[in-house]
């Protein structure tokens, strides 16, 4: 098994709430996994644990036979915000990670060029970050992440801050790139449609404590048609699962707030 | 448009000088409220500038003061950076030393003069000491807040790209905090310049503060006024031509201006 999560739990000490409880998951090399769930179910926390930015309270995470103890270039993260460095231009941002990897200068240049061309931004290579659009920023971030050729690509709602049209274009691009490179991707999203569109398997999470509720394989051929009746039916089925727990949480939070007022 | 603005600036200063002349004439000649030796006049100051320039006093004083403040400011930047970085690195210092530094920073630099004289005598070192005490703490605080305010996402992103901690500082934290650093240095410079005057008034043998005191001793109010104007002009010049320019350059490159 390529990536293995052995009953991973995470407890934040400042709240007594258990954020993640007994998460066990196995991911094959080259698999595209989407994680969906109501907000607050800990899906981003899970991604942070795999990235090594945070440590599990118990359990272990093993990637390619080695346990994860801290962040590393074998697990690059793409965040909701592009997290590009505004003091560097487009190309320099892509080069940033490559410099840390210690490739020779000429090789760095070649790799940066290859991936900027892949996301179709080569002609913008000298642009300052503040002069490109939100969608372009995420494409730069994608190029920067892909350029490191990591074992695992972790994506934390990377398109959720963008407008619908841009999302559609980027989805197509990401899928194309994934087909070509067969990266192992863990993709956190709140859009069930996105999850069914991309994944080999969808991991549905529930909240309080954050846990895996269901793992649903998506059997459709690619490229997938989001208007196909089977697609829509499966999307609705998963959505109802997510919404169920979302409604439950809303009810709980509502009650709590009312209770506080009475006191 | 730009020419019009410039003309407006010139007009403003001409009006200001006319008002000054009017006040001088009114108080000394018309109503005899004040003795002429107690009130500076535009003509008197102009004469004084010519006089101090022609005998070389003004230039020597300016060079002397600038050398001194540069040296003191450099020490302040060094001490401030070390102090600021240590506060960031150690929570214990952030909790205990930072409030103290905030307190010391509010202390007018002239308060350090007695210490300076007792420890260093009437020497160059005494003046440098006052300059350093006047500006190092402000710089330390701005270094600290600059580093603290680096968006965590920049650091997270770098870590997941395999950047080690040395390079994290060099390639992410330092450039990300640079605008705050420059703003801090700008403020530190103005503190240093003020502190320098406190120091020079007390013990210098060359410098603007000293020349100002000579003016006082000779009861030459025009000389005092001349030096005050020079101090203001140099302060503005360095602020605008060096620090503000650097700040604009950095912010513009990042699309923040």
Interface residues (C-beta under 8 A of the other chain):
Chain A: X51 X52 X53 X71 X72 X73 X74 X75 X76 X77 X79 X81 X83 X85 X86 X87 X96 X97 X99 X100 X101 X128 X129 X130 X131 X144 X148 X154
Chain B: X153 X154 X156 X157 X158 X159 X160 X161 X162 X163 X164 X167 X171 X172 X175 X176 X178 X253 X254 X255 X256
